[in-house]
Amino acid sequence: MVRSDPYTPGESYRECTSCHSRIDASPPGGACPECGGTLRNLAVPRE
């Protein structure tokens, strides 16, 4: 039996690595509007 994950994100959320604010950032890249820090994609596992 094969199972699939039914989760499909509707929006692309990013988190600032400096101030940890979260924003909806559909276009990838850019800087945090709060502090200018680097944004990372929350959909990517952090191991």
NORVEN-V995576 format. One record per residue. RES is the residue in one small letter. PHI is phi in degrees with one decimal (NA if undefined). D_LAST is the distance of its C-alpha to the last C-alpha in Angstrom with 1 decimal. Layout:
res=<RES | RES>
phi=<PHI | PHI>
d_last=<D_LAST | D_LAST>
//
This chain:
res=<m | v | r | s | d | p | y | t | p | g | e | s | y | r | e | c | t | s | c | h | s | r | i | d | a | s | p | p | g | g | a | c | p | e | c | g | g | t | l | r | n | l | a | v | p | r | e>
phi=<NA | -103.7 | -110.2 | -124.1 | -83.9 | -76.4 | -72.0 | -132.6 | -65.1 | -86.6 | -132.2 | -103.7 | -93.6 | -126.1 | -124.6 | -76.1 | -76.9 | -96.5 | -102.7 | 64.6 | -76.6 | -113.3 | -136.4 | -87.7 | -121.2 | -60.6 | -75.1 | -67.5 | 86.0 | 95.6 | -121.3 | -64.5 | -70.9 | -81.1 | -129.4 | 86.1 | -75.1 | -78.9 | -98.6 | -124.8 | -76.4 | -78.9 | -77.7 | -89.6 | -60.3 | -107.0 | -113.8>
d_last=<28.1 | 25.4 | 23.3 | 21.8 | 19.7 | 22.4 | 20.1 | 21.0 | 20.1 | 23.4 | 22.2 | 19.5 | 18.1 | 16.6 | 15.7 | 17.1 | 15.0 | 18.3 | 20.0 | 17.4 | 20.0 | 19.2 | 21.5 | 22.4 | 22.1 | 23.4 | 24.0 | 20.9 | 20.8 | 23.0 | 22.8 | 22.6 | 26.1 | 25.9 | 25.1 | 24.6 | 21.0 | 18.3 | 17.0 | 13.6 | 13.4 | 12.2 | 12.3 | 9.4 | 6.1 | 3.8 | 0.0>
//
